[in-house]
Amino acid sequence: MSQIKLNKRAILSLLTVMFEAFVLKSETVEAQEEKLRESIRELNEVERNFFFNLFSKQVKDPDTYAALNFFIITGLHHFYLKRYIRGSINLTLFCIAIVGSFIGFLKLGQGLSIIVLIVLVEIPNLFRSQIVVKDYNNRLTEKILLKSYPL
């Protein structure tokens, strides 16, 4: 019984990751960002400089993410946010669809179906790239703050 629950949790977790752009709420991400800014303001000048030095090396730009997302089917935007597994899945499915269609182990319609499926799953990331990257940067901020200044 517990394995069934675990599988349901794993599936729910996978769906949440796949449809992250749908799940993220702008208000929640904005509120989290403001809370993190307040935490940063509470740091003294030396700590703040240290934080920004670490943060500036790892922060991601929403415009770069959006530009990479124009290559939706290849998953490059996932690699940019260090989501290597999801990027690899997109790239692998894309290669299977293209190569499989050309060498004949997939019918053209099957290859196109795979590509359409990738596009349908990924298109929300294109339109919500600002909030997706802002959420990534919030998580990065939390990680740096907790690592550098544990409670």
Secondary structure, 3 states (H helix, E strand, C coil): CHHHHHHHHHHHHHHHHHCHHHHCCHHHHHHHHHHHHHHHHCCCHHHHHHHHHHHHHHCCCHHHHHHHHCCHHHCHHHHHCCCHHHHHHHHHHHHHHHHHHHHCCCCHHHHHHHHHHHHHHHHHHHHCHHHHHHHHHHHHHHHHHHHHCCC
